[in-house]
Amino acid sequence: MSRIITAVLTACCLALIGCGSKVEEQADERPPASSAAQKQTYQLGETATIGGASQTVLSAEKYTSKGIQAGEGHVFLLVQVTLENAGPEDLYYNDSDYLMALADGSQVNGMLNEAPDALPDHGSIATGESRSGSLLFEVPKDLHGLTLVNRGGWAQSGLRVSIG
């Protein structure tokens, strides 16, 4: 009787081992991720494209405001962005989808409607059209380790652009 139980257990173990190798083979057959999803962080001037939507961060410069003062140890950073739609459907965006990730891991939201030539705060971009404008952030004055993040729905898990 114990030989029968041992034989059954051995057969079950071998069957389970065989199932594991089939799972590995199937996992290897998956198509590779899109090139936009594989690239983690873009640089200033690079265009990131997902589907028919494209984003280019043209520049990031210190900005002095006449109306408001940056806090001690901070400066304003003016970021110029262009969004383009080559897809078949309207592209929806919102300027509040953008944030600045700092070197220490914290995040800063943009100062909506304070930037000169501001990116319109929200809207849609029809096929073949684009929108350009600026976003304003208050950041540490050393400007080290800054990353602009677009958390918008079309940007999937977030487009990241290294600023400094």
N, C-alpha and C positions, 0 to 999 in steps of 0.2 A: 504494500500500500504506500509506503514511504517513497518507493521508487517512482510510482505513478505521480505522486505529488511533486517530487523533484523534477520529473520530466515535464510536467505541466508548467511549473514555475520557470524552468529553463526556456521553454517554448515562448512563454509570455515575455520574458526578458529580451529574447532575440527579436521578437516582433516589435517591441518598443524601440529597440536600437535601430531597426530598419525604418521605422516611422520617422525617427529623428533625422536621418540622412535625407529623406524626401523633403522635409521642411527646409533644410539648408539649400537644396537644389532649387526649390521654388523661390526662395529669398534672393538667390543670385540672379534669377531671370527677370527681376523687376527692372523697368526702364530707368535710366539715370534721371536724377532731378534736373529741372531746367537750369540753364546757366545762371539766370538771375538768382535762383534760390541757392545755388552753390556758392556764389560770391557773398561773403559776409559783410564787408564794409567797402564802400566806394570812396574815391578821393574827389576833391574839388575839381569841377570841370568834367568829370566822367558822367556819362548818361546811363542811368539804370532803367531797364525796360522789363516790364512784366506784362505779358499779353500785349495789348495795344497801347498801354500807358507807359509814358516815359517821364523821368524826373532828372533834371540836371541842376546841381547846386553850383552856380556860376562863381560866387565869391562870398567871402566872410570878412568883414572889416570892422575895426573899432568905430564906434559912432558916438558923437557928442550931441546930446539933445539940448535944445534951448529951453524946453518946458519942464523937464524932469531931471533929477540928479541920480546917478547910480550910487548905491550904498558904498560904504567904506570898503576898500579892497576889491571893488567890482567895477566893471565897465559894461557899456552896452555893446553888443555885437550885432551888426546888421548883416543878414544873410539873404543873398539874392537867389531866387529859385524860379525855374521854368518847368511847367508841367505841359505835356503834349499828349494828345489823344489820336492814335492811329487805328484804334479798335473800331468795331462795328457799332458799338453802343456808346451812349454818353458816359463820360467819366465824372464821377462825383468826388468832390474833395471838400475839406474843411481845414482852415488854418489852425484850428485847435488840435488837429491830428499831429502837429509837430511839437517836439520837445527837444531840449538839449540835454544829453547825458554828460555828466561831469566826470572828471578823472576819479573822484572819490566814490563813484557809484550812485550819487544822487542825481536827480533830474530837475530841470527848470522848465516851466511852461513859458511859451512866448508871451510877449506883451502885446496883446491883440489891439489893433487899431492905433498903435503908437508909432509904428514904423512909417517913414516917408515912402511913398510909392508902394504901399502895403499890398501884398497878395490879397485880392478880395476874400473876405472872411469865409465864404462858402459858396458853392455853386456847382454847376456842371459845365463840362467842356465837351462840345459836340465833336464828332469825328472830323479829323483834319484841322482842328483848332488847337490853340495853346493859350496858356495864361502865364504871365510872369509878374513877379512882384517881390517884395521883401518881407522878411520876418525879423522881429527884434527880440533879443534875449538879454537879460542881465546875468553876467557870468563873472567868475573870478578873473582878476586882471592879468594873471599869468597866461591865460588862454591855452593851457597845457591839457591835453587829453580830452578835448571836446569832441562830441559826436552828435550830429544832427540826426534825429530819428523821426521818420514818417510812419505813424501807426495807423494810417488810413486803411479802410477796407480793401481798396485795390492794391495796396502795398503789401498785402498778405501779412507776414509776421513782422514786418517793419523794415523799411529801407534805411540803412545806416550810411552816413557820410562823415568821414573823418574831417574835422575842422582844424584841429591843432594838437 
